[in-house]
Amino acid sequence: MSTTFQTAVKKNVSRPQRYDAIDALVQKGETTNLAILVQMGGLRGEFRRHALNGLADCNATTVLEDLSEDTAIEPSLRRRAEELA
């Protein structure tokens, strides 16, 4: 697990640092880690949405399609994943 991913999920990290960590995952094309962020129930919605948008920036259409069908994810995130796919 990358330290960038760990920064994105730690609770004692500031909002800007978390956004920066998610952006770094996008730049590295770490679509698996971004998908995990979207699926994490304990992570605030704003960060999950940011990770979803990052997947779109990575052109991760297949991952977005999978997330749009994942019933464990909140409906609003599934709809957003479908829009971005």
Secondary structure, DSSP 8 states (H G I E B T S, - for coil): --HHHHHHH-TTS-HHHHHHHHHHHHHHT-HHHHHHHHH-TTS-HHHHHHHHHHHHHTT-HHHHHHHHT-TTS-HHHHHHHHHH-
